[in-house]
Amino acid sequence: MDFTLNDEQRQIYEYGGQLAQKFDNDYWLRHARRHEFPHEMFRQIADDGFLGIMVPEEYGGAGLGMTEMALFMEGTANHGIPLLMMVVGPTMSLAHIASHGSEFHKKELLPAACRGDIQFCFAITEPGAGSNTMKATTLAKRRGNRFSLSGEKTFITGAEVADYCLVVARTKPHTEVSRKTDGFTLFAVDLKKKGSTSSG
Ligand SMILES: Cc1cc2nc3c(=O)[nH]c(=O)nc-3n(C[C@H](O)[C@H](O)[C@H](O)COP(=O)(O)OP(=O)(O)OC[C@H]3O[C@@H](n4cnc5c(N)ncnc54)[C@H](O)[C@@H]3O)c2cc1C
């Protein structure tokens, strides 16, 4: 296998160096101490076109893959920039919507997320289902053409700043499925809408 980076991949890997010149350790320390989200830095990453690394070009992204996303994160981490929000948003949420979402979701959510106008978090962990996600009990019940979700999620990175959450839920309880991986669906939940609640 050839692991030589092409020019584009090298530029992505080296981007962290440019970002760190503008957003240095003092910037991070200031935000960490005040428990503040680094909004200006995320705006910069969005403006530079990196939030949509894994989103197809027709939905506002760069149409690249996991290798480029990993290079982006390794490159920023090399300069001490910890971007967990890039893992849960652009990687775990946008890439999944791009691969498996409905056309409505792709058109409605992906371009805005690539521009940085909306942010995603990803919720799989529950108080009783950490490593063993098969035991997740958050249940989605169909009511007409809608679903109502009930359950509890914990440790959700960025829930306090995100506009949407990609929630992993079961349409069938784990006690009723023949294969333990059956019955899972992901829901894009608008956290700002009435009826959805989140705390930290
Ligand atoms: C900083 C941070 C950010 C996070 N962000 C998110 C997020 O954005 N979204 C989200 O959904 N979740 C998030 N999580 C949750 C994370 O995914 C869970 O913490 C993880 O899945 C482990 O679950 P748990 O904490 O319940 O530990 P447990 O599953 O209870 O595990 C406890 C210990 O037991 C060990 N263990 C578990 N099962 C076995 C086994 N079968 N054999 C041997 N050892 C075992 C584990 O290695 C661990 O040491 C985050 C966690 C952290 C720390």
The ligand as an SDF file (V2000), in Angstrom:
LIG
                    3D

 53 58  0  0  0  0  0  0  0  0999 V2000
  -14.2940   13.3820   26.9310 C   0  0  0  0  0  0  0  0  0  0  0  0
  -15.4220   12.4900   26.5360 C   0  0  0  0  0  0  0  0  0  0  0  0
  -16.2630   12.8790   25.5210 C   0  0  0  0  0  0  0  0  0  0  0  0
  -17.3260   12.0550   25.1390 C   0  0  0  0  0  0  0  0  0  0  0  0
  -18.1620   12.4710   24.1360 N   0  0  0  0  0  0  0  0  0  0  0  0
  -19.2100   11.7120   23.7950 C   0  0  0  0  0  0  0  0  0  0  0  0
  -20.1280   12.1570   22.7850 C   0  0  0  0  0  0  0  0  0  0  0  0
  -19.9870   13.2340   22.1860 O   0  0  0  0  0  0  0  0  0  0  0  0
  -21.1800   11.3620   22.4800 N   0  0  0  0  0  0  0  0  0  0  0  0
  -21.4000   10.1720   23.1130 C   0  0  0  0  0  0  0  0  0  0  0  0
  -22.3730    9.5130   22.7720 O   0  0  0  0  0  0  0  0  0  0  0  0
  -20.5510    9.7230   24.0780 N   0  0  0  0  0  0  0  0  0  0  0  0
  -19.4690   10.4580   24.4330 C   0  0  0  0  0  0  0  0  0  0  0  0
  -18.6030   10.0230   25.4140 N   0  0  0  0  0  0  0  0  0  0  0  0
  -18.8930    8.7880   26.1120 C   0  0  0  0  0  0  0  0  0  0  0  0
  -17.9880    7.6420   25.7320 C   0  0  0  0  0  0  0  0  0  0  0  0
  -18.2720    7.1860   24.4380 O   0  0  0  0  0  0  0  0  0  0  0  0
  -18.1820    6.5700   26.8110 C   0  0  0  0  0  0  0  0  0  0  0  0
  -17.6090    7.0860   27.9870 O   0  0  0  0  0  0  0  0  0  0  0  0
  -17.5660    5.2630   26.4420 C   0  0  0  0  0  0  0  0  0  0  0  0
  -18.3530    4.6550   25.4580 O   0  0  0  0  0  0  0  0  0  0  0  0
  -17.4100    4.3310   27.6480 C   0  0  0  0  0  0  0  0  0  0  0  0
  -18.6120    4.1950   28.3150 O   0  0  0  0  0  0  0  0  0  0  0  0
  -18.7000    4.3250   29.9280 P   0  0  0  0  0  0  0  0  0  0  0  0
  -18.0490    5.6240   30.3340 O   0  0  0  0  0  0  0  0  0  0  0  0
  -20.1180    4.0990   30.3310 O   0  0  0  0  0  0  0  0  0  0  0  0
  -17.7660    3.1880   30.4930 O   0  0  0  0  0  0  0  0  0  0  0  0
  -18.1130    1.6400   30.6120 P   0  0  0  0  0  0  0  0  0  0  0  0
  -18.6240    1.1060   29.3180 O   0  0  0  0  0  0  0  0  0  0  0  0
  -18.9580    1.4230   31.8340 O   0  0  0  0  0  0  0  0  0  0  0  0
  -16.6700    1.0520   30.8710 O   0  0  0  0  0  0  0  0  0  0  0  0
  -16.0140    1.2280   32.1460 C   0  0  0  0  0  0  0  0  0  0  0  0
  -14.6870    0.4870   32.1070 C   0  0  0  0  0  0  0  0  0  0  0  0
  -14.9000   -0.9100   31.8340 O   0  0  0  0  0  0  0  0  0  0  0  0
  -14.1600   -1.3260   30.6840 C   0  0  0  0  0  0  0  0  0  0  0  0
  -14.9450   -2.2910   29.9310 N   0  0  0  0  0  0  0  0  0  0  0  0
  -16.1870   -2.0940   29.4130 C   0  0  0  0  0  0  0  0  0  0  0  0
  -16.6140   -3.2040   28.7740 N   0  0  0  0  0  0  0  0  0  0  0  0
  -15.6200   -4.1330   28.8810 C   0  0  0  0  0  0  0  0  0  0  0  0
  -15.4620   -5.4610   28.4250 C   0  0  0  0  0  0  0  0  0  0  0  0
  -16.4120   -6.0880   27.7410 N   0  0  0  0  0  0  0  0  0  0  0  0
  -14.3060   -6.1000   28.7160 N   0  0  0  0  0  0  0  0  0  0  0  0
  -13.3210   -5.4630   29.4190 C   0  0  0  0  0  0  0  0  0  0  0  0
  -13.4220   -4.1890   29.8760 N   0  0  0  0  0  0  0  0  0  0  0  0
  -14.5480   -3.5360   29.6200 C   0  0  0  0  0  0  0  0  0  0  0  0
  -13.8920   -0.0600   29.8820 C   0  0  0  0  0  0  0  0  0  0  0  0
  -12.7160   -0.1480   29.0930 O   0  0  0  0  0  0  0  0  0  0  0  0
  -13.7380    0.9820   30.9960 C   0  0  0  0  0  0  0  0  0  0  0  0
  -12.4280    0.9960   31.4970 O   0  0  0  0  0  0  0  0  0  0  0  0
  -17.5390   10.8160   25.8050 C   0  0  0  0  0  0  0  0  0  0  0  0
  -16.6710   10.4310   26.8250 C   0  0  0  0  0  0  0  0  0  0  0  0
  -15.6310   11.2500   27.1900 C   0  0  0  0  0  0  0  0  0  0  0  0
  -14.7260   10.8070   28.3030 C   0  0  0  0  0  0  0  0  0  0  0  0
  1  2  1  0
  2  3  1  0
  2 52  2  0
  3  4  2  0
  4  5  1  0
  4 50  1  0
  5  6  2  0
  6  7  1  0
  6 13  1  0
  7  8  2  0
  7  9  1  0
  9 10  1  0
 10 11  2  0
 10 12  1  0
 12 13  2  0
 13 14  1  0
 14 15  1  0
 14 50  1  0
 15 16  1  0
 16 17  1  0
 16 18  1  0
 18 19  1  0
 18 20  1  0
 20 21  1  0
 20 22  1  0
 22 23  1  0
 23 24  1  0
 24 25  2  0
 24 26  1  0
 24 27  1  0
 27 28  1  0
 28 29  2  0
 28 30  1  0
 28 31  1  0
 31 32  1  0
 32 33  1  0
 33 34  1  0
 33 48  1  0
 34 35  1  0
 35 36  1  0
 35 46  1  0
 36 37  1  0
 36 45  1  0
 37 38  2  0
 38 39  1  0
 39 40  1  0
 39 45  2  0
 40 41  1  0
 40 42  2  0
 42 43  1  0
 43 44  2  0
 44 45  1  0
 46 47  1  0
 46 48  1  0
 48 49  1  0
 50 51  2  0
 51 52  1  0
 52 53  1  0
M  END
$$$$
